[in-house]
Amino acid sequence: MKKRKVMLLVTICIFLFTLMGCNEKKDLAEGVNRKLKGRINIVADKQRVNYIKTYSDEFNKVFPNVKIEVREEDDNYKSLESIHKNPIDIAVVKDEYTQYFLSTFTNNFLDVSDNISSYKGNFSKGELNSVSFNNKTYGIPLDRSPYMMVYRKDIFDKCNINIDDIRTWKDYVDACNIINKNLKQNYKFLWEQDKNYLYKVLLNQLGETYRDKNGKFALSSYNSTKALDLMKKIKEQKIILEQTSDITMIEEIKKGKLMATICSINDINSIMTKLPEMKNKLVVRRIPAIEIGGNRDISMDGYNMLVLGSDKNKEALSLFLEFILRNEKLQLQLFFTQGVFPANINIYKSEEFNKTVEYFNDKIWITGSNIQTQSPDITYPADFIKIEELLQKSFQ
């Protein structure tokens, strides 16, 4: 009797789950011609090609007659500059370059303010500003990348250093020096992928927007000077491991050379996948503050989806946009399968985000979502490409 009740309960749960999935597709297609025809041409940064292809494949299950081509582009600038030769309907670009695209190719973008109006509560004001120009919205924030510190807890434990006592960068540097002195090693404690990486991290911590109130590049601003001074002090300790070859951060952790570093939440997903042997040896914490009581939350390296096209395929584009905005189940799935952290804050309330991650024995996804929602809103200026080039020259 008990077995029959259990089987009945399982059957009911499966039915309800299936019904929910069907209703989601039905709601999207309701009042819309399922035989709608159209073509959507998408260019995407190579880091997000598979991500976008997953959305297009799922969309085609509902609207099979809308043909979607996803093209990988290492240099989206050239793609948009030749838009008249190669029509583009959607461009998936890095957050820091979004304002450049919007200001340079304004007339080519489609105002999607009406499409996104009922979903504005899903995103922070800063994220919406990043896809807006001249009071019009031209796209949606796709994903963001909160940053954390990952530590080799076993190594810090050897020197009786409580990682939770590391609250500032001074605390961090002091702890690193103690470890190398006590263990007679030359371990490294920060991975730097390029010369201006640490500067950008510190500037982000301080909420700097790269230009002062007069519109001038703020390299000599108070916050910039503060970031440069701290960066110099950290570099003087010789605890930074600079990327000088094809060897990755994860490989350096595996080799036992890198004992702690700043990394994105996407990196953390990769660490769990590629370094199973490090389970229970690594812990994740917020990055140290610049000063006592200072900000420890930063987010960088997100991607946005910008909508171009014309009135001819506006219906198909609107449907595709709606599909992405509404399909929170798929957004969650893509985080766990591809490591792409959603910009949609509704996802952070899900049960899966609140679970303990066995690898770290900690609820790191909740930590990541808290970092994302509390980090400074940075809207990158339209000429950030030039600013980045200037930074690279300055630090070389």
C-alpha positions as CSV (number, residue, x, y, z in Angstrom):
1,M,0.0,0.0,0.0
2,K,2.8,2.4,0.9
3,K,4.6,1.6,-2.3
4,R,1.5,2.4,-4.3
5,K,1.1,5.7,-2.5
6,V,4.8,6.6,-3.2
7,M,4.5,5.7,-6.9
8,L,1.3,7.8,-7.2
9,L,3.0,10.7,-5.6
10,V,6.0,10.4,-7.9
11,T,3.7,10.2,-10.9
12,I,1.8,13.3,-9.9
13,C,5.1,15.2,-9.4
14,I,6.4,14.2,-12.8
15,F,3.1,15.2,-14.4
16,L,3.1,18.6,-12.7
17,F,6.7,19.3,-13.7
18,T,6.0,18.3,-17.3
19,L,2.9,20.5,-17.3
20,M,4.9,23.5,-16.0
21,G,7.4,23.1,-18.8
22,C,4.6,22.8,-21.4
23,N,2.9,25.9,-20.0
24,E,6.1,27.9,-20.2
25,K,6.3,27.1,-24.0
26,K,2.6,27.6,-24.4
27,D,2.6,31.0,-22.7
28,L,5.4,32.2,-25.0
29,A,3.6,31.0,-28.1
30,E,0.2,32.1,-27.1
31,G,-1.3,34.6,-29.5
32,V,1.7,34.2,-31.8
33,N,1.9,32.5,-35.1
34,R,3.9,29.3,-34.4
35,K,4.6,29.1,-38.1
36,L,6.3,32.6,-37.9
37,K,9.1,32.7,-40.4
38,G,12.2,34.8,-40.2
39,R,16.0,34.9,-40.0
40,I,18.2,36.1,-37.1
41,N,21.9,36.7,-37.7
42,I,23.9,36.8,-34.5
43,V,27.6,37.6,-33.9
44,A,29.0,36.7,-30.6
45,D,32.4,36.8,-28.8
46,K,34.0,33.4,-28.8
47,Q,33.4,33.1,-25.0
48,R,29.6,33.2,-25.5
49,V,29.0,31.3,-28.8
50,N,28.0,28.0,-27.2
51,Y,25.9,29.9,-24.7
52,I,23.9,31.7,-27.4
53,K,23.6,28.5,-29.5
54,T,21.9,26.8,-26.6
55,Y,19.3,29.6,-26.5
56,S,18.8,29.5,-30.3
57,D,18.4,25.6,-30.2
58,E,15.8,25.8,-27.5
59,F,14.0,28.7,-29.2
60,N,13.7,26.7,-32.4
61,K,11.9,23.9,-30.6
62,V,9.0,26.4,-30.2
63,F,9.5,28.4,-33.4
64,P,11.2,26.0,-35.9
65,N,10.7,28.3,-38.9
66,V,12.9,31.1,-37.6
67,K,16.3,30.4,-38.8
68,I,19.1,31.5,-36.5
69,E,22.8,31.7,-37.4
70,V,25.3,32.2,-34.7
71,R,28.7,33.4,-35.9
72,E,31.8,33.6,-33.8
73,E,33.7,36.8,-34.0
74,D,37.0,37.6,-32.3
75,D,36.7,41.2,-33.3
76,N,33.1,42.4,-33.1
77,Y,34.2,45.9,-34.1
78,K,35.0,44.9,-37.6
79,S,31.7,43.0,-37.8
80,L,29.7,46.0,-36.9
81,E,31.7,48.3,-39.1
82,S,30.9,46.1,-42.1
83,I,27.2,45.7,-41.1
84,H,26.0,46.8,-44.5
85,K,27.9,44.0,-46.2
86,N,27.1,41.3,-43.6
87,P,23.7,42.0,-41.9
88,I,23.7,41.5,-38.2
89,D,20.5,41.4,-36.0
90,I,22.1,40.7,-32.6
91,A,25.6,41.3,-31.3
92,V,26.8,39.7,-28.0
93,V,29.6,42.0,-26.7
94,K,31.6,42.6,-23.6
95,D,30.0,45.0,-21.1
96,E,33.0,47.3,-21.1
97,Y,32.7,47.9,-24.9
98,T,28.9,48.2,-25.0
99,Q,28.8,52.0,-24.8
100,Y,31.3,52.2,-27.6
101,F,29.1,50.2,-29.9
102,L,25.9,52.1,-28.9
103,S,27.5,55.6,-29.4
104,T,29.3,54.6,-32.7
105,F,26.5,52.7,-34.4
106,T,23.4,54.3,-32.8
107,N,21.3,54.4,-35.9
108,N,21.8,50.6,-36.5
109,F,20.3,49.6,-33.1
110,L,16.7,48.8,-32.4
111,D,15.0,50.4,-29.4
112,V,13.7,47.5,-27.2
113,S,12.6,49.6,-24.3
114,D,9.0,48.2,-24.6
115,N,10.3,44.6,-24.7
116,I,12.3,44.9,-21.5
117,S,10.0,47.2,-19.6
118,S,8.3,44.5,-17.6
119,Y,11.7,42.9,-16.8
120,K,13.5,45.9,-15.5
121,G,13.2,44.7,-11.9
122,N,15.4,41.7,-12.8
123,F,18.5,43.9,-13.3
124,S,20.4,46.5,-11.4
125,K,20.2,50.2,-12.5
126,G,23.9,50.0,-13.6
127,E,23.3,47.0,-15.8
128,L,20.4,48.7,-17.5
129,N,22.4,51.8,-18.0
130,S,25.1,49.8,-19.7
131,V,22.7,48.7,-22.5
132,S,21.1,52.2,-22.8
133,F,22.0,55.3,-24.7
134,N,20.2,58.6,-25.0
135,N,17.4,57.3,-22.8
136,K,16.7,54.4,-25.0
137,T,17.4,50.7,-24.3
138,Y,19.0,48.7,-27.0
139,G,19.6,45.3,-25.4
140,I,19.7,43.2,-22.3
141,P,22.4,42.3,-19.8
142,L,23.2,38.7,-20.2
143,D,25.7,37.7,-17.6
144,R,28.1,39.1,-15.0
145,S,31.2,37.9,-13.3
146,P,31.6,38.5,-9.6
147,Y,35.1,38.1,-8.4
148,M,36.4,36.3,-5.3
149,M,39.6,35.0,-3.7
150,V,40.5,31.4,-3.8
151,Y,42.9,30.1,-1.2
152,R,44.9,26.9,-0.6
153,K,43.5,26.4,2.9
154,D,45.9,23.6,3.7
155,I,48.9,25.8,3.1
156,F,47.5,28.7,5.2
157,D,46.6,26.2,8.0
158,K,50.2,25.0,8.1
159,C,51.2,28.5,9.2
160,N,48.3,28.9,11.6
161,I,46.8,31.7,9.5
162,N,43.0,32.0,9.8
163,I,41.8,33.1,6.3
164,D,38.8,34.8,7.8
165,D,41.2,37.2,9.6
166,I,42.4,38.5,6.2
167,R,40.2,41.6,5.7
168,T,42.5,44.1,3.9
169,W,45.2,43.9,1.3
170,K,47.8,44.6,4.0
171,D,46.5,41.6,5.9
172,Y,46.8,39.6,2.7
173,V,50.3,40.6,1.9
174,D,51.5,40.0,5.5
175,A,50.0,36.5,5.4
176,C,51.7,35.7,2.1
177,N,55.1,36.8,3.4
178,I,54.6,34.8,6.6
179,I,53.9,31.6,4.6
180,N,57.0,32.0,2.4
181,K,59.2,32.8,5.3
182,N,58.0,30.0,7.6
183,L,57.8,27.3,4.8
184,K,61.0,28.6,3.1
185,Q,59.2,28.8,-0.2
186,N,58.6,31.2,-3.1
187,Y,54.9,30.7,-3.5
188,K,52.9,33.2,-5.5
189,F,49.6,34.6,-4.3
190,L,48.1,36.6,-7.2
191,W,47.7,35.7,-10.8
192,E,48.0,38.6,-13.2
193,Q,46.8,38.0,-16.8
194,D,48.0,41.4,-18.0
195,K,49.9,44.4,-16.7
196,N,46.9,46.5,-15.9
197,Y,44.7,43.7,-14.4
198,L,45.3,44.5,-10.7
199,Y,44.8,48.2,-11.3
200,K,41.4,47.5,-12.9
201,V,40.4,45.3,-9.9
202,L,41.4,47.9,-7.4
203,L,39.8,50.7,-9.3
204,N,36.6,48.7,-9.5
205,Q,36.7,48.2,-5.7
206,L,36.8,52.0,-5.3
207,G,33.9,52.5,-7.7
208,E,35.9,54.5,-10.2
209,T,34.3,55.0,-13.6
210,Y,37.6,55.9,-15.5
211,R,36.5,59.5,-16.2
212,D,36.1,62.4,-13.8
213,K,33.0,64.7,-13.6
214,N,34.6,66.8,-16.3
215,G,34.8,63.8,-18.7
216,K,38.6,63.6,-18.5
217,F,40.4,60.2,-18.1
218,A,40.9,59.9,-14.4
219,L,44.4,58.3,-14.3
220,S,45.5,61.0,-11.9
221,S,42.3,61.1,-9.8
222,Y,42.3,60.5,-6.1
223,N,41.0,56.9,-6.5
224,S,43.3,56.2,-9.4
225,T,46.3,57.3,-7.4
226,K,45.1,55.3,-4.4
227,A,44.9,52.2,-6.6
228,L,48.3,52.8,-8.2
229,D,50.0,53.2,-4.9
230,L,48.5,50.0,-3.5
231,M,49.4,48.1,-6.7
232,K,53.0,49.3,-6.4
233,K,53.2,48.1,-2.8
234,I,51.8,44.7,-3.7
235,K,54.1,44.2,-6.7
236,E,57.1,45.1,-4.5
237,Q,56.4,42.0,-2.4
238,K,57.1,39.8,-5.5
239,I,54.0,37.6,-4.8
240,I,52.4,38.1,-8.2
241,L,52.7,35.5,-10.9
242,E,52.4,37.1,-14.3
243,Q,51.1,35.2,-17.3
244,T,54.0,35.1,-19.7
245,S,53.1,31.9,-21.7
246,D,50.2,29.7,-22.5
247,I,50.2,28.2,-19.1
248,T,46.9,29.0,-17.4
249,M,46.0,30.1,-13.8
250,I,44.4,26.7,-13.2
251,E,47.6,24.9,-14.3
252,E,49.7,27.0,-11.9
253,I,47.3,26.1,-9.1
254,K,47.6,22.4,-10.0
255,K,51.5,22.6,-10.1
256,G,51.5,24.0,-6.6
257,K,53.0,27.3,-7.5
258,L,50.0,29.6,-7.0
259,M,48.5,29.3,-3.5
260,A,45.9,32.0,-3.7
261,T,44.5,34.5,-6.2
262,I,41.6,36.6,-7.4
263,C,39.4,34.8,-9.8
264,S,36.0,35.2,-11.4
265,I,33.1,32.9,-10.6
266,N,33.5,31.4,-14.0
267,D,37.1,30.5,-13.1
268,I,35.8,28.8,-9.9
269,N,33.5,26.7,-12.0
270,S,36.5,25.7,-14.1
271,I,38.6,24.9,-11.1
272,M,35.9,22.5,-9.8
273,T,35.8,20.7,-13.1
274,K,39.5,20.6,-13.9
275,L,41.0,20.2,-10.5
276,P,39.0,17.5,-8.7
277,E,42.1,16.6,-6.6
278,M,41.9,20.0,-4.9
279,K,38.5,19.3,-3.4
280,N,38.5,20.3,0.4
281,K,41.9,22.0,-0.1
282,L,40.5,25.2,-1.5
283,V,38.2,27.8,0.1
284,V,36.6,30.9,-1.4
285,R,36.2,34.3,0.3
286,R,35.6,37.9,-0.7
287,I,38.6,39.8,-2.0
288,P,40.4,41.9,0.7
289,A,39.4,45.5,1.2
290,I,41.7,48.4,0.3
291,E,41.3,49.7,3.8
292,I,39.5,48.6,7.0
293,G,35.8,48.6,6.4
294,G,36.2,49.2,2.7
295,N,34.5,47.5,-0.2
296,R,35.2,43.8,-0.9
297,D,32.7,43.3,-3.7
298,I,33.5,43.6,-7.4
299,S,32.1,42.4,-10.7
300,M,33.7,42.6,-14.1
301,D,33.8,41.0,-17.5
302,G,30.1,40.6,-18.2
303,Y,28.4,40.3,-21.6
304,N,25.4,42.1,-23.1
305,M,23.1,41.3,-26.0
306,L,22.5,44.3,-28.3
307,V,19.7,44.2,-30.8
308,L,20.1,45.6,-34.3
309,G,18.0,44.7,-37.4
310,S,15.0,46.4,-38.9
311,D,11.3,46.4,-38.9
312,K,11.3,43.5,-41.3
313,N,12.3,40.9,-38.7
314,K,11.2,42.9,-35.6
315,E,8.6,40.3,-34.6
316,A,11.2,37.4,-34.7
317,L,13.7,39.5,-32.7
318,S,11.1,40.5,-30.1
319,L,10.1,36.9,-29.6
320,F,13.8,35.7,-29.3
321,L,14.4,38.5,-26.7
322,E,11.3,37.5,-24.8
323,F,12.3,33.9,-24.8
324,I,15.7,34.7,-23.2
325,L,14.2,37.1,-20.6
326,R,11.5,34.7,-19.6
327,N,13.4,31.4,-19.6
328,E,14.9,31.5,-16.1
329,K,15.1,27.8,-16.0
330,L,17.5,27.8,-18.9
331,Q,19.5,30.7,-17.4
332,L,20.0,28.6,-14.3
333,Q,20.9,25.5,-16.3
334,L,23.5,27.4,-18.4
335,F,25.2,28.6,-15.2
336,F,25.6,25.1,-13.9
337,T,26.6,23.6,-17.3
338,Q,28.6,26.4,-18.9
339,G,29.6,28.5,-15.8
340,V,27.9,31.6,-17.1
341,F,26.7,33.6,-14.1
342,P,23.3,35.2,-15.0
343,A,22.7,39.0,-14.7
344,N,19.1,38.3,-13.8
345,I,18.9,38.7,-10.0
346,N,15.7,36.5,-9.8
347,I,17.9,33.5,-10.4
348,Y,19.8,34.1,-7.2
349,K,16.6,33.3,-5.2
350,S,16.4,29.8,-6.6
351,E,16.9,26.8,-4.3
352,E,19.9,25.6,-6.3
353,F,21.8,28.8,-5.6
354,N,21.2,28.3,-1.9
355,K,22.7,24.8,-1.8
356,T,26.1,24.0,-0.2
357,V,28.7,23.3,-2.9
358,E,30.3,20.0,-1.9
359,Y,33.7,20.8,-3.5
360,F,34.2,23.8,-1.2
361,N,31.8,22.7,1.6
362,D,30.3,26.2,1.4
363,K,27.4,28.1,-0.2
364,I,29.6,29.9,-2.6
365,W,26.9,30.7,-5.2
366,I,25.0,32.7,-2.6
367,T,28.3,34.5,-1.8
368,G,28.7,35.2,-5.5
369,S,25.2,36.6,-5.8
370,N,25.7,38.8,-2.8
371,I,28.9,40.1,-4.3
372,Q,27.2,40.8,-7.6
373,T,24.3,42.7,-6.1
374,Q,26.5,44.7,-3.7
375,S,29.4,45.5,-6.1
376,P,29.7,49.1,-7.5
377,D,27.7,49.8,-10.6
378,I,30.3,50.7,-13.3
379,T,29.2,52.0,-16.6
380,Y,32.2,52.0,-18.9
381,P,32.7,55.1,-21.1
382,A,32.2,55.0,-24.8
383,D,36.0,55.4,-25.4
384,F,37.0,52.6,-23.0
385,I,38.8,50.9,-25.9
386,K,41.2,53.8,-26.1
387,I,41.5,54.1,-22.3
388,E,42.4,50.4,-22.2
389,E,45.1,50.8,-24.8
390,L,46.4,53.8,-22.9
391,L,46.5,51.7,-19.7
392,Q,48.4,48.9,-21.4
393,K,51.0,51.3,-22.7
394,S,51.3,53.1,-19.3
395,F,51.9,49.8,-17.4
396,Q,54.4,48.4,-20.0
